[in-house]
């Protein structure tokens, strides 16, 4: 995920170290795993000035505790990374995107379930609902998703298939049967529209230069419908990772709602991260949702790596 648009209104590209430190994965996450699943090893410097090396250059080489998984998602609070080794996958030759127009949240949930269990190797699945009628939001959905074969003023679910042209056509035929798409309103985006479409999803362009709070919520896919029922028509949001990842924008005048959504997220067995705070974020609320036991373990790990809290002070721990 490239967060440049939410701050500067343009892509910041990011760095490998940044992606690893945040552990932010794009739309392929539900199919190929997270960033932490692709790191083989790293070298860095801890808060005591010690050089740390973990892992190596091949997949099966780790003995003992895998520090690479610990570094992923630490937001730079444990080490300053100097070297990273990643496992990579071959780039697909082409792609197409099937768009289904619907406002029925239960149908969206059912389609997500069928897509995730399909053998057609769907590599991305998102739901973009209509923006709520609230002057606190920027109405940019139709501008961001302006493509020839996409009706952007409707709520839609979009999913991507990749490969060569022959395999893509076969996958689309199979998905038409599995998902019964002939009963729904659909269009197909060709490769020239699909590539920029998924870049926009990955870059969070829907929240371009927002002045509001932006939340990143991850819940089990089976709990997605319950979360939708709590935020539907109240906030600007979209759903990625085939139903597991929810990006939610909360107006600065409704900061207190973050606490309510955190409670709902925890009850659903998920976690929440405040990616961007509004300038009027005027109450004490931790950036990450974590229970007391995990927080204690996390703080002890932080102390062992960076006892003087030199790295990114205040990012993950208060005080």
Phi and psi restraints in degrees (value plus and minus 20) as a CYANA .aco file:
   2 UNK   PHI    -126.2   -86.2
   2 UNK   PSI      92.1   132.1
   3 UNK   PHI    -110.9   -70.9
   3 UNK   PSI      -9.4    30.6
   4 UNK   PHI     -79.7   -39.7
   4 UNK   PSI     -58.0   -18.0
   5 UNK   PHI     -84.8   -44.8
   5 UNK   PSI     -55.3   -15.3
   6 UNK   PHI     -92.5   -52.5
   6 UNK   PSI     -38.0     2.0
   7 UNK   PHI    -128.1   -88.1
   7 UNK   PSI     -64.4   -24.4
   8 UNK   PHI    -135.2   -95.2
   8 UNK   PSI     -27.5    12.5
   9 UNK   PHI      59.1    99.1
   9 UNK   PSI      -6.8    33.2
  10 UNK   PHI    -175.1  -135.1
  10 UNK   PSI     141.5   181.5
  11 UNK   PHI     -85.9   -45.9
  11 UNK   PSI     115.0   155.0
  12 UNK   PHI    -121.5   -81.5
  12 UNK   PSI     -18.3    21.7
  13 UNK   PHI      45.2    85.2
  13 UNK   PSI     -67.6   -27.6
  14 UNK   PHI      59.8    99.8
  14 UNK   PSI     158.2   198.2
  15 UNK   PHI    -149.1  -109.1
  15 UNK   PSI     142.7   182.7
  16 UNK   PHI     -80.7   -40.7
  16 UNK   PSI     -62.5   -22.5
  17 UNK   PHI     -82.4   -42.4
  17 UNK   PSI     -57.6   -17.6
  18 UNK   PHI     -86.4   -46.4
  18 UNK   PSI     -64.2   -24.2
  19 UNK   PHI     -81.4   -41.4
  19 UNK   PSI     -62.3   -22.3
  20 UNK   PHI     -86.0   -46.0
  20 UNK   PSI     -65.2   -25.2
  21 UNK   PHI     -82.6   -42.6
  21 UNK   PSI     -56.9   -16.9
  22 UNK   PHI    -106.1   -66.1
  22 UNK   PSI     -43.4    -3.4
  23 UNK   PHI      36.5    76.5
  23 UNK   PSI      16.5    56.5
  24 UNK   PHI    -109.1   -69.1
  24 UNK   PSI     102.1   142.1
  25 UNK   PHI    -130.2   -90.2
  25 UNK   PSI     131.4   171.4
  26 UNK   PHI    -102.3   -62.3
  26 UNK   PSI    -186.4  -146.4
  27 UNK   PHI     -79.4   -39.4
  27 UNK   PSI     -40.5    -0.5
  28 UNK   PHI     -96.4   -56.4
  28 UNK   PSI     -24.5    15.5
  29 UNK   PHI     -69.2   -29.2
  29 UNK   PSI     -65.3   -25.3
  30 UNK   PHI     -91.3   -51.3
  30 UNK   PSI     -35.1     4.9
  31 UNK   PHI    -122.6   -82.6
  31 UNK   PSI     -62.9   -22.9
  32 UNK   PHI    -132.4   -92.4
  32 UNK   PSI     -22.1    17.9
  33 UNK   PHI      78.7   118.7
  33 UNK   PSI     156.0   196.0
  34 UNK   PHI    -108.2   -68.2
  34 UNK   PSI     158.3   198.3
  35 UNK   PHI     -80.1   -40.1
  35 UNK   PSI     -59.5   -19.5
  36 UNK   PHI     -83.1   -43.1
  36 UNK   PSI     -44.3    -4.3
  37 UNK   PHI     -96.1   -56.1
  37 UNK   PSI     -31.4     8.6
  38 UNK   PHI    -132.5   -92.5
  38 UNK   PSI     -18.2    21.8
  39 UNK   PHI    -110.8   -70.8
  39 UNK   PSI     109.4   149.4
  40 UNK   PHI    -118.0   -78.0
  40 UNK   PSI     -50.1   -10.1
  41 UNK   PHI    -194.2  -154.2
  41 UNK   PSI     148.7   188.7
  42 UNK   PHI    -174.9  -134.9
  42 UNK   PSI     144.2   184.2
  43 UNK   PHI    -152.6  -112.6
  43 UNK   PSI     120.6   160.6
  44 UNK   PHI    -183.4  -143.4
  44 UNK   PSI    -198.6  -158.6
  45 UNK   PHI    -141.5  -101.5
  45 UNK   PSI     108.5   148.5
  46 UNK   PHI    -106.3   -66.3
  46 UNK   PSI    -197.3  -157.3
  47 UNK   PHI     -90.5   -50.5
  47 UNK   PSI     -29.9    10.1
  48 UNK   PHI    -118.1   -78.1
  48 UNK   PSI     -19.7    20.3
  49 UNK   PHI      68.3   108.3
  49 UNK   PSI     -13.8    26.2
  50 UNK   PHI    -101.1   -61.1
  50 UNK   PSI     120.7   160.7
  51 UNK   PHI    -105.6   -65.6
  51 UNK   PSI     105.7   145.7
  52 UNK   PHI    -134.8   -94.8
  52 UNK   PSI     116.2   156.2
  53 UNK   PHI    -150.9  -110.9
  53 UNK   PSI     114.9   154.9
  54 UNK   PHI    -160.7  -120.7
  54 UNK   PSI     126.8   166.8
  55 UNK   PHI      53.4    93.4
  55 UNK   PSI    -175.9  -135.9
  56 UNK   PHI    -183.8  -143.8
  56 UNK   PSI    -161.2  -121.2
  57 UNK   PHI    -137.1   -97.1
  57 UNK   PSI     -17.1    22.9
  58 UNK   PHI    -147.0  -107.0
  58 UNK   PSI     144.1   184.1
  59 UNK   PHI     -86.1   -46.1
  59 UNK   PSI     -70.0   -30.0
  60 UNK   PHI    -122.2   -82.2
  60 UNK   PSI      60.4   100.4
  61 UNK   PHI    -160.9  -120.9
  61 UNK   PSI     -13.6    26.4
  62 UNK   PHI    -115.6   -75.6
  62 UNK   PSI     107.1   147.1
  63 UNK   PHI    -140.6  -100.6
  63 UNK   PSI     124.3   164.3
  64 UNK   PHI      59.0    99.0
  64 UNK   PSI    -176.1  -136.1
  65 UNK   PHI     -98.5   -58.5
  65 UNK   PSI     110.6   150.6
  66 UNK   PHI    -106.4   -66.4
  66 UNK   PSI      77.5   117.5
  67 UNK   PHI     -86.6   -46.6
  67 UNK   PSI     -41.2    -1.2
  68 UNK   PHI     -79.3   -39.3
  68 UNK   PSI     -59.4   -19.4
  69 UNK   PHI     -88.7   -48.7
  69 UNK   PSI     -48.4    -8.4
  70 UNK   PHI     -92.0   -52.0
  70 UNK   PSI     -57.8   -17.8
  71 UNK   PHI     -90.9   -50.9
  71 UNK   PSI     -54.5   -14.5
  72 UNK   PHI     -84.8   -44.8
  72 UNK   PSI     102.1   142.1
  73 UNK   PHI      66.3   106.3
  73 UNK   PSI     -11.9    28.1
  74 UNK   PHI    -105.8   -65.8
  74 UNK   PSI     -23.4    16.6
  75 UNK   PHI      34.5    74.5
  75 UNK   PSI      17.1    57.1
  76 UNK   PHI      50.2    90.2
  76 UNK   PSI       0.5    40.5
  77 UNK   PHI    -113.2   -73.2
  77 UNK   PSI     -25.6    14.4
  78 UNK   PHI    -130.7   -90.7
  78 UNK   PSI     -66.3   -26.3
  79 UNK   PHI    -162.5  -122.5
  79 UNK   PSI     140.1   180.1
  80 UNK   PHI    -116.4   -76.4
  80 UNK   PSI      91.3   131.3
  81 UNK   PHI     -93.2   -53.2
  81 UNK   PSI     116.0   156.0
  82 UNK   PHI    -138.9   -98.9
  82 UNK   PSI     -39.4     0.6
  83 UNK   PHI    -174.1  -134.1
  83 UNK   PSI     116.5   156.5
  84 UNK   PHI    -155.1  -115.1
  84 UNK   PSI     116.6   156.6
  85 UNK   PHI    -135.2   -95.2
  85 UNK   PSI     106.5   146.5
  86 UNK   PHI    -140.2  -100.2
  86 UNK   PSI     128.6   168.6
  87 UNK   PHI    -107.7   -67.7
  87 UNK   PSI     111.7   151.7
  88 UNK   PHI    -139.8   -99.8
  88 UNK   PSI     143.3   183.3
  89 UNK   PHI    -139.7   -99.7
  89 UNK   PSI     133.2   173.2
  90 UNK   PHI     -87.0   -47.0
  90 UNK   PSI     123.3   163.3
  91 UNK   PHI     -95.6   -55.6
  91 UNK   PSI     116.2   156.2
  92 UNK   PHI     -94.5   -54.5
  92 UNK   PSI     129.4   169.4
  93 UNK   PHI     -89.5   -49.5
  93 UNK   PSI     -58.8   -18.8
  94 UNK   PHI    -174.1  -134.1
  94 UNK   PSI     155.7   195.7
  95 UNK   PHI    -178.3  -138.3
  95 UNK   PSI     136.4   176.4
  96 UNK   PHI    -158.2  -118.2
  96 UNK   PSI     136.8   176.8
  97 UNK   PHI    -147.2  -107.2
  97 UNK   PSI     106.7   146.7
  98 UNK   PHI    -115.5   -75.5
  98 UNK   PSI     108.3   148.3
  99 UNK   PHI    -131.5   -91.5
  99 UNK   PSI     109.6   149.6
 100 UNK   PHI    -135.6   -95.6
 100 UNK   PSI     102.7   142.7
 101 UNK   PHI    -111.4   -71.4
 101 UNK   PSI      96.9   136.9
 102 UNK   PHI    -181.2  -141.2
 102 UNK   PSI     130.0   170.0
 103 UNK   PHI    -132.1   -92.1
 103 UNK   PSI     -22.2    17.8
 104 UNK   PHI     -99.0   -59.0
 104 UNK   PSI      89.5   129.5
 105 UNK   PHI     -86.4   -46.4
 105 UNK   PSI     -54.2   -14.2
 106 UNK   PHI     -87.1   -47.1
 106 UNK   PSI     -56.1   -16.1
 107 UNK   PHI     -86.2   -46.2
 107 UNK   PSI     -61.9   -21.9
 108 UNK   PHI     -78.4   -38.4
 108 UNK   PSI     -64.9   -24.9
 109 UNK   PHI     -82.5   -42.5
 109 UNK   PSI     -62.1   -22.1
 110 UNK   PHI     -85.9   -45.9
 110 UNK   PSI     -60.6   -20.6
 111 UNK   PHI     -84.9   -44.9
 111 UNK   PSI     -61.2   -21.2
 112 UNK   PHI     -78.2   -38.2
 112 UNK   PSI     -63.4   -23.4
 113 UNK   PHI     -82.8   -42.8
 113 UNK   PSI     -64.2   -24.2
 114 UNK   PHI     -87.3   -47.3
 114 UNK   PSI     -58.9   -18.9
 115 UNK   PHI     -84.8   -44.8
 115 UNK   PSI     -63.5   -23.5
 116 UNK   PHI     -86.2   -46.2
 116 UNK   PSI     -46.8    -6.8
 117 UNK   PHI    -118.6   -78.6
 117 UNK   PSI     -18.8    21.2
 118 UNK   PHI     -93.0   -53.0
 118 UNK   PSI     129.7   169.7
 119 UNK   PHI    -111.1   -71.1
 119 UNK   PSI     -11.8    28.2
 120 UNK   PHI    -108.1   -68.1
 120 UNK   PSI     -11.0    29.0
 121 UNK   PHI      34.6    74.6
 121 UNK   PSI      33.5    73.5
 122 UNK   PHI     -88.4   -48.4
 122 UNK   PSI     109.5   149.5
 123 UNK   PHI    -129.1   -89.1
 123 UNK   PSI      -9.6    30.4
 124 UNK   PHI    -192.8  -152.8
 124 UNK   PSI     119.0   159.0
 125 UNK   PHI    -172.1  -132.1
 125 UNK   PSI      96.9   136.9
 126 UNK   PHI    -151.0  -111.0
 126 UNK   PSI     136.3   176.3
 127 UNK   PHI    -144.1  -104.1
 127 UNK   PSI     104.1   144.1
 128 UNK   PHI    -135.0   -95.0
 128 UNK   PSI      83.2   123.2
 129 UNK   PHI    -101.6   -61.6
 129 UNK   PSI     154.5   194.5
 130 UNK   PHI     -87.4   -47.4
 130 UNK   PSI     129.3   169.3
 131 UNK   PHI     -95.4   -55.4
 131 UNK   PSI     121.3   161.3
 132 UNK   PHI     -89.1   -49.1
 132 UNK   PSI     132.7   172.7
 133 UNK   PHI    -100.9   -60.9
 133 UNK   PSI      69.2   109.2
 134 UNK   PHI    -170.8  -130.8
 134 UNK   PSI     102.8   142.8
 135 UNK   PHI     -87.0   -47.0
 135 UNK   PSI     -29.9    10.1
 136 UNK   PHI     -96.3   -56.3
 136 UNK   PSI     -31.7     8.3
 137 UNK   PHI    -126.0   -86.0
 137 UNK   PSI     133.4   173.4
 138 UNK   PHI    -105.2   -65.2
 138 UNK   PSI     111.6   151.6
 139 UNK   PHI    -113.2   -73.2
 139 UNK   PSI      73.0   113.0
 140 UNK   PHI    -146.8  -106.8
 140 UNK   PSI     -11.4    28.6
 141 UNK   PHI     -79.4   -39.4
 141 UNK   PSI     -66.8   -26.8
 142 UNK   PHI     -88.7   -48.7
 142 UNK   PSI     -49.8    -9.8
 143 UNK   PHI     -94.9   -54.9
 143 UNK   PSI     -64.1   -24.1
 144 UNK   PHI     -86.2   -46.2
 144 UNK   PSI     -62.9   -22.9
 145 UNK   PHI    -124.8   -84.8
 145 UNK   PSI      31.1    71.1
 146 UNK   PHI    -112.6   -72.6
 146 UNK   PSI      74.8   114.8
 147 UNK   PHI    -149.0  -109.0
 147 UNK   PSI     132.7   172.7
 148 UNK   PHI     -76.7   -36.7
 148 UNK   PSI     -60.6   -20.6
 149 UNK   PHI    -125.5   -85.5
 149 UNK   PSI       4.2    44.2
 150 UNK   PHI    -148.0  -108.0
 150 UNK   PSI     105.2   145.2
 151 UNK   PHI    -108.4   -68.4
 151 UNK   PSI      76.0   116.0
 152 UNK   PHI     -99.4   -59.4
 152 UNK   PSI     -30.7     9.3
 153 UNK   PHI    -110.0   -70.0
 153 UNK   PSI      -6.1    33.9
 154 UNK   PHI    -140.2  -100.2
 154 UNK   PSI     138.2   178.2
 155 UNK   PHI     -91.2   -51.2
 155 UNK   PSI     118.2   158.2
 156 UNK   PHI    -168.7  -128.7
 156 UNK   PSI     131.5   171.5
 157 UNK   PHI    -128.3   -88.3
 157 UNK   PSI     113.2   153.2
 158 UNK   PHI    -148.2  -108.2
 158 UNK   PSI     118.1   158.1
 159 UNK   PHI    -159.1  -119.1
 159 UNK   PSI     128.7   168.7
 160 UNK   PHI    -130.6   -90.6
 160 UNK   PSI     118.7   158.7
 161 UNK   PHI    -142.2  -102.2
 161 UNK   PSI     123.8   163.8
 162 UNK   PHI    -151.2  -111.2
 162 UNK   PSI     143.4   183.4
 163 UNK   PHI     118.1   158.1
 163 UNK   PSI    -178.9  -138.9
 164 UNK   PHI    -103.4   -63.4
 164 UNK   PSI     152.9   192.9
 165 UNK   PHI     -81.3   -41.3
 165 UNK   PSI     -58.8   -18.8
 166 UNK   PHI     -84.8   -44.8
 166 UNK   PSI     -67.5   -27.5
 167 UNK   PHI     -87.2   -47.2
 167 UNK   PSI     -54.8   -14.8
 168 UNK   PHI     -83.5   -43.5
 168 UNK   PSI     -64.4   -24.4
 169 UNK   PHI     -82.0   -42.0
 169 UNK   PSI     -59.6   -19.6
 170 UNK   PHI     -87.2   -47.2
 170 UNK   PSI     -60.5   -20.5
 171 UNK   PHI     -85.3   -45.3
 171 UNK   PSI     -60.3   -20.3
 172 UNK   PHI     -83.9   -43.9
 172 UNK   PSI     -60.7   -20.7
 173 UNK   PHI     -81.3   -41.3
 173 UNK   PSI     -64.1   -24.1
 174 UNK   PHI     -86.7   -46.7
 174 UNK   PSI     -61.2   -21.2
 175 UNK   PHI     -87.3   -47.3
 175 UNK   PSI     -53.6   -13.6
 176 UNK   PHI     -77.7   -37.7
 176 UNK   PSI     -59.4   -19.4
 177 UNK   PHI     -96.3   -56.3
 177 UNK   PSI     -66.8   -26.8
 178 UNK   PHI     -81.7   -41.7
 178 UNK   PSI     -61.2   -21.2
 179 UNK   PHI    -118.2   -78.2
 179 UNK   PSI     -22.0    18.0
 180 UNK   PHI      33.4    73.4
 180 UNK   PSI      30.9    70.9
 181 UNK   PHI     -89.9   -49.9
 181 UNK   PSI     -38.9     1.1
 182 UNK   PHI     -86.8   -46.8
 182 UNK   PSI     -36.2     3.8
 183 UNK   PHI    -111.0   -71.0
 183 UNK   PSI     -23.2    16.8
 184 UNK   PHI    -138.4   -98.4
 184 UNK   PSI     145.6   185.6
 185 UNK   PHI    -107.2   -67.2
 185 UNK   PSI      96.0   136.0
 186 UNK   PHI    -157.2  -117.2
 186 UNK   PSI     140.4   180.4
 187 UNK   PHI    -162.9  -122.9
 187 UNK   PSI     145.2   185.2
 188 UNK   PHI    -142.8  -102.8
 188 UNK   PSI     110.6   150.6
 189 UNK   PHI    -114.7   -74.7
 189 UNK   PSI     107.2   147.2
 190 UNK   PHI     -94.4   -54.4
 190 UNK   PSI    -199.8  -159.8
 191 UNK   PHI     -80.1   -40.1
 191 UNK   PSI     -54.6   -14.6
 192 UNK   PHI     -90.5   -50.5
 192 UNK   PSI     -42.1    -2.1
 193 UNK   PHI    -117.4   -77.4
 193 UNK   PSI     -52.6   -12.6
 194 UNK   PHI     -84.7   -44.7
 194 UNK   PSI     -64.5   -24.5
 195 UNK   PHI     -79.2   -39.2
 195 UNK   PSI     -73.4   -33.4
 196 UNK   PHI     -87.1   -47.1
 196 UNK   PSI     -49.9    -9.9
 197 UNK   PHI     -79.5   -39.5
 197 UNK   PSI     -68.9   -28.9
 198 UNK   PHI     -94.3   -54.3
 198 UNK   PSI     -44.3    -4.3
 199 UNK   PHI     -85.2   -45.2
 199 UNK   PSI     -58.7   -18.7
 200 UNK   PHI     -87.7   -47.7
 200 UNK   PSI     -57.3   -17.3
 201 UNK   PHI     -83.7   -43.7
 201 UNK   PSI     -66.3   -26.3
 202 UNK   PHI     -86.7   -46.7
 202 UNK   PSI     -47.5    -7.5
 203 UNK   PHI    -114.9   -74.9
 203 UNK   PSI     -18.4    21.6
 204 UNK   PHI      38.0    78.0
 204 UNK   PSI      17.0    57.0
 205 UNK   PHI     -83.2   -43.2
 205 UNK   PSI     -41.4    -1.4
 206 UNK   PHI     -82.7   -42.7
 206 UNK   PSI     -44.1    -4.1
 207 UNK   PHI    -128.4   -88.4
 207 UNK   PSI      13.5    53.5
 208 UNK   PHI     -71.5   -31.5
 208 UNK   PSI      97.8   137.8
 209 UNK   PHI      29.1    69.1
 209 UNK   PSI      20.7    60.7
 210 UNK   PHI     -85.9   -45.9
 210 UNK   PSI     124.2   164.2
 211 UNK   PHI    -117.4   -77.4
 211 UNK   PSI     -18.1    21.9
 212 UNK   PHI    -114.8   -74.8
 212 UNK   PSI    -199.3  -159.3
 213 UNK   PHI     -99.8   -59.8
 213 UNK   PSI     120.5   160.5
 214 UNK   PHI    -141.7  -101.7
 214 UNK   PSI     101.8   141.8
 215 UNK   PHI    -128.4   -88.4
 215 UNK   PSI     122.4   162.4
 216 UNK   PHI    -133.4   -93.4
 216 UNK   PSI      92.8   132.8
 217 UNK   PHI    -138.1   -98.1
 217 UNK   PSI     107.3   147.3
 218 UNK   PHI    -137.1   -97.1
 218 UNK   PSI     103.4   143.4
 219 UNK   PHI    -152.0  -112.0
 219 UNK   PSI     140.2   180.2
 220 UNK   PHI     -78.4   -38.4
 220 UNK   PSI     120.1   160.1
 221 UNK   PHI     -71.7   -31.7
 221 UNK   PSI     -53.7   -13.7
 222 UNK   PHI     -87.1   -47.1
 222 UNK   PSI     -39.3     0.7
 223 UNK   PHI    -117.1   -77.1
 223 UNK   PSI     -21.6    18.4
 224 UNK   PHI     -78.6   -38.6
 224 UNK   PSI     -64.0   -24.0
 225 UNK   PHI     -82.2   -42.2
 225 UNK   PSI     -55.2   -15.2
 226 UNK   PHI     -89.2   -49.2
 226 UNK   PSI     -57.8   -17.8
 227 UNK   PHI     -88.3   -48.3
 227 UNK   PSI     -61.5   -21.5
 228 UNK   PHI     -77.8   -37.8
 228 UNK   PSI     -61.7   -21.7
 229 UNK   PHI     -82.9   -42.9
 229 UNK   PSI     -45.8    -5.8
 230 UNK   PHI    -107.1   -67.1
 230 UNK   PSI     -43.8    -3.8
 231 UNK   PHI    -132.0   -92.0
 231 UNK   PSI     -29.3    10.7
 232 UNK   PHI     -76.2   -36.2
 232 UNK   PSI     112.3   152.3
 233 UNK   PHI      44.7    84.7
 233 UNK   PSI     -19.6    20.4
 234 UNK   PHI    -119.3   -79.3
 234 UNK   PSI     -58.0   -18.0
 235 UNK   PHI    -152.8  -112.8
 235 UNK   PSI     141.4   181.4
 236 UNK   PHI    -102.4   -62.4
 236 UNK   PSI     110.3   150.3
 237 UNK   PHI    -178.6  -138.6
 237 UNK   PSI     147.3   187.3
 238 UNK   PHI    -170.4  -130.4
 238 UNK   PSI     143.0   183.0
 239 UNK   PHI    -138.3   -98.3
 239 UNK   PSI     110.5   150.5
 240 UNK   PHI    -142.0  -102.0
 240 UNK   PSI    -195.5  -155.5
 241 UNK   PHI      36.5    76.5
 241 UNK   PSI      16.6    56.6
 242 UNK   PHI      36.5    76.5
 242 UNK   PSI      16.5    56.5
 243 UNK   PHI      88.9   128.9
 243 UNK   PSI     -26.7    13.3
 244 UNK   PHI    -113.2   -73.2
 244 UNK   PSI     -52.9   -12.9
 245 UNK   PHI    -125.7   -85.7
 245 UNK   PSI     106.3   146.3
 246 UNK   PHI    -139.4   -99.4
 246 UNK   PSI     103.1   143.1
 247 UNK   PHI    -118.9   -78.9
 247 UNK   PSI     103.8   143.8
 248 UNK   PHI    -150.0  -110.0
 248 UNK   PSI     109.4   149.4
 249 UNK   PHI    -122.5   -82.5
 249 UNK   PSI     104.9   144.9
 250 UNK   PHI    -133.8   -93.8
 250 UNK   PSI     101.9   141.9
 251 UNK   PHI     -76.9   -36.9
 251 UNK   PSI     127.7   167.7
 252 UNK   PHI     -82.6   -42.6
 252 UNK   PSI     -43.3    -3.3
 253 UNK   PHI     -97.4   -57.4
 253 UNK   PSI     -26.6    13.4
 254 UNK   PHI    -142.9  -102.9
 254 UNK   PSI      18.0    58.0
 255 UNK   PHI     -73.1   -33.1
 255 UNK   PSI     -57.2   -17.2
 256 UNK   PHI     -82.1   -42.1
 256 UNK   PSI     -42.8    -2.8
 257 UNK   PHI     -84.8   -44.8
 257 UNK   PSI     -44.0    -4.0
 258 UNK   PHI     -81.4   -41.4
 258 UNK   PSI     -61.3   -21.3
 259 UNK   PHI     -82.7   -42.7
 259 UNK   PSI     -60.4   -20.4
 260 UNK   PHI     -84.9   -44.9
 260 UNK   PSI     -63.3   -23.3
 261 UNK   PHI     -88.0   -48.0
 261 UNK   PSI     -55.0   -15.0
 262 UNK   PHI     -79.8   -39.8
 262 UNK   PSI     -64.0   -24.0
 263 UNK   PHI     -82.6   -42.6
 263 UNK   PSI     -63.5   -23.5
 264 UNK   PHI     -82.1   -42.1
 264 UNK   PSI     -64.2   -24.2
 265 UNK   PHI     -80.5   -40.5
 265 UNK   PSI     -64.4   -24.4
 266 UNK   PHI     -84.5   -44.5
 266 UNK   PSI     -61.3   -21.3
 267 UNK   PHI     -83.2   -43.2
 267 UNK   PSI     -47.9    -7.9
 268 UNK   PHI    -108.8   -68.8
 268 UNK   PSI     -17.5    22.5
 269 UNK   PHI      60.1   100.1
 269 UNK   PSI       4.6    44.6
 270 UNK   PHI    -134.5   -94.5
 270 UNK   PSI    -189.4  -149.4
 271 UNK   PHI    -161.6  -121.6
 271 UNK   PSI     137.2   177.2
 272 UNK   PHI    -151.2  -111.2
 272 UNK   PSI     122.1   162.1
 273 UNK   PHI    -148.9  -108.9
 273 UNK   PSI     112.2   152.2
 274 UNK   PHI    -105.9   -65.9
 274 UNK   PSI      84.6   124.6
 275 UNK   PHI     -97.2   -57.2
 275 UNK   PSI     -58.9   -18.9
 276 UNK   PHI    -160.7  -120.7
 276 UNK   PSI     110.8   150.8
 277 UNK   PHI    -118.5   -78.5
 277 UNK   PSI     125.0   165.0
 278 UNK   PHI     -93.8   -53.8
 278 UNK   PSI     142.4   182.4
 279 UNK   PHI     -84.8   -44.8
 279 UNK   PSI     -40.7    -0.7
 280 UNK   PHI    -120.0   -80.0
 280 UNK   PSI       3.8    43.8
 281 UNK   PHI     -93.8   -53.8
 281 UNK   PSI      71.5   111.5
 282 UNK   PHI    -129.7   -89.7
 282 UNK   PSI       1.0    41.0
 283 UNK   PHI    -156.6  -116.6
 283 UNK   PSI     136.2   176.2
 284 UNK   PHI    -100.1   -60.1
 284 UNK   PSI      94.6   134.6
 285 UNK   PHI    -166.7  -126.7
 285 UNK   PSI     108.5   148.5
 286 UNK   PHI     -83.6   -43.6
 286 UNK   PSI     127.0   167.0
 287 UNK   PHI     -87.2   -47.2
 287 UNK   PSI     -54.1   -14.1
 288 UNK   PHI    -133.4   -93.4
 288 UNK   PSI     126.1   166.1
 289 UNK   PHI    -110.0   -70.0
 289 UNK   PSI      96.5   136.5
 290 UNK   PHI    -174.6  -134.6
 290 UNK   PSI     122.6   162.6
 291 UNK   PHI     -96.9   -56.9
 291 UNK   PSI     147.5   187.5
 292 UNK   PHI     -81.7   -41.7
 292 UNK   PSI     -57.5   -17.5
 293 UNK   PHI     -85.0   -45.0
 293 UNK   PSI     -68.2   -28.2
 294 UNK   PHI     -85.5   -45.5
 294 UNK   PSI     -54.9   -14.9
 295 UNK   PHI     -83.8   -43.8
 295 UNK   PSI     -60.9   -20.9
 296 UNK   PHI     -83.4   -43.4
 296 UNK   PSI     -64.6   -24.6
 297 UNK   PHI     -82.3   -42.3
 297 UNK   PSI     -64.6   -24.6
 298 UNK   PHI     -82.4   -42.4
 298 UNK   PSI     -61.7   -21.7
 299 UNK   PHI     -85.1   -45.1
 299 UNK   PSI     -56.2   -16.2
 300 UNK   PHI     -89.1   -49.1
 300 UNK   PSI     -57.6   -17.6
 301 UNK   PHI     -83.1   -43.1
 301 UNK   PSI     -65.1   -25.1
 302 UNK   PHI     -76.9   -36.9
 302 UNK   PSI     -63.9   -23.9
 303 UNK   PHI     -84.4   -44.4
 303 UNK   PSI     -55.9   -15.9
 304 UNK   PHI     -91.6   -51.6
 304 UNK   PSI     -51.5   -11.5
 305 UNK   PHI    -106.7   -66.7
 305 UNK   PSI     -60.2   -20.2
 306 UNK   PHI    -162.2  -122.2
 306 UNK   PSI      51.2    91.2
 307 UNK   PHI     -80.2   -40.2
 307 UNK   PSI     -48.6    -8.6
 308 UNK   PHI    -114.7   -74.7
 308 UNK   PSI     -14.7    25.3
 309 UNK   PHI      32.8    72.8
 309 UNK   PSI      32.4    72.4
 310 UNK   PHI     -98.6   -58.6
 310 UNK   PSI     -59.3   -19.3
 311 UNK   PHI    -102.8   -62.8
 311 UNK   PSI     102.9   142.9
 312 UNK   PHI      26.7    66.7
 312 UNK   PSI      35.5    75.5
 313 UNK   PHI     -78.8   -38.8
 313 UNK   PSI     115.0   155.0
 314 UNK   PHI      62.9   102.9
 314 UNK   PSI     -24.6    15.4
 315 UNK   PHI     -90.3   -50.3
 315 UNK   PSI     -64.1   -24.1
 316 UNK   PHI    -137.6   -97.6
 316 UNK   PSI     -35.0     5.0
 317 UNK   PHI    -154.4  -114.4
 317 UNK   PSI     114.6   154.6
 318 UNK   PHI     -93.1   -53.1
 318 UNK   PSI     135.1   175.1
